[in-house]
Amino acid sequence: MDYDVIIAGGGPVGLMLAHELGLHGVSVAVLERLTEVDETIKAGAINVPTAEALDRRGLTPALKAAEERNRAEYLKFVRERFGESAGPPPPPVKFAGHFAGIWLLGDRVDENDPDLTARGSASLVSGVRQQDIEVLLEERVTALGGKILRGVEVTGIESHADGVTVRAGEHAYRCGWLVGCDGGRSLVRREAGFDFPGTPPEITGHQAIVEMEGHEQLSPGWNRTGTGVYVHGPIPGRILTVEYDGPPVDRDTPITAEELQASLRNVSGADVKVTGVRSATRFTDNARQATTYRLGRVLLAGDAAHVHSPFGGQGLNLGIGDAVNLGWKLAAVAQGRAGEALLDTYTAERHPIGAWVLDWTRAQVLLMRPEPRALAMRGIVSDLIDTVTGTTYFVKRISGVWQRYDLPGDHSLVGTIVPGLEFADGSRPADHLHDGRGVLFDLGAAPETGGRVRRVTAACPDRPDLGGLLVRPDGVVAWATDASGGESPERALDTWFPPDRR
């Protein structure tokens, strides 16, 4: 074998997966057709599970620095739009956002909701671009010995009983496992024969960074009109348009200033002139999901496994969640430390969350349609959002704090991300997870584990009710007990950290 694992696609999902594998010493190569990080405008924020996943790998300081740079761009937009003397608006609520352009107001959030109060300081980091994450992860992957082969496009695959041959032009690479992180039109998915059912596209969307004249005629933020939706900001030159007249005829033709100008004028009614295009992309509401994320020795993650419209900013976060769930499991199997049954839990845990995201985006597309039935439903949803219960529900969903896996165990923390505890020595659970290994936190009532995971003995004054936590490498609590003791962790250890098979 040339590599234990080959990853097709070097976007944030492929790089995150390569990083997780590299932490375990897996021989990994990322094949990416682009020669450098793609600066096309993409995701501009991360949710709580993504922020916490990166925090568990020690990346929070770098993320905060990137967030500060992006905030400077936002303030530049505010001054450009409202004048040089304009200051920043009041800070948003921690998990605020919008649903179909309906704003969620901070004074409507129940800040005592336990799902919100259980998060640590890492959850406060959000304003990070996709490109920021790619740059950070590329540096980490390289430092761990992973190979990132740029300018190498996968052109075919052939599966065998003991591995996969990956073709890239005239070159062929042999690997034990192949993971397709190669986007919504994944070649790996097609060649491996994954079923990809869903709903077809009905809209044409554009997102771009442009130079334009007459931008003062555009209202900042999300705006619905009789012909669609447009967004202006939150950085200089950023526009987004949605038109409900069907999908684009050809998504691959270059996007011109004339195309963006026509779309923006049609939706906004403003006489703006687009004079230059710095970055632009088209999108639709095509929503599809692979029925399984694994066929033999080929797996899918990110957009290769599920596609949907970008509304709600869930795509990047969903893909990062796939990578951190799969990485440690694939490492254990690739190195012979665990059986292939461990990989079956990847689809079982991630597929329901992907299905939810598809429906979440479908609902937003429906509520933004410029027709009477959608307007009626939008009014009802707006009324619900304008309540503490309603806003809190939507904030929890958008932020991702609701996510949990259906794992065996009676304790309420089992299946959730480990809460943002602070131990007596000043450390947090995330500080002990930088190496990507599982950890048993003995808070006073955790039995011995036979050395299968690292043991951290700590006191937690804020949670005297907890006696112990077994935390997987992806931050998920696999077992928990109260201070008075309870169920043995043996079953969870056998499931997630079985005795080494080698």
Disulfide bonds with the S-S distance in Angstrom:
none
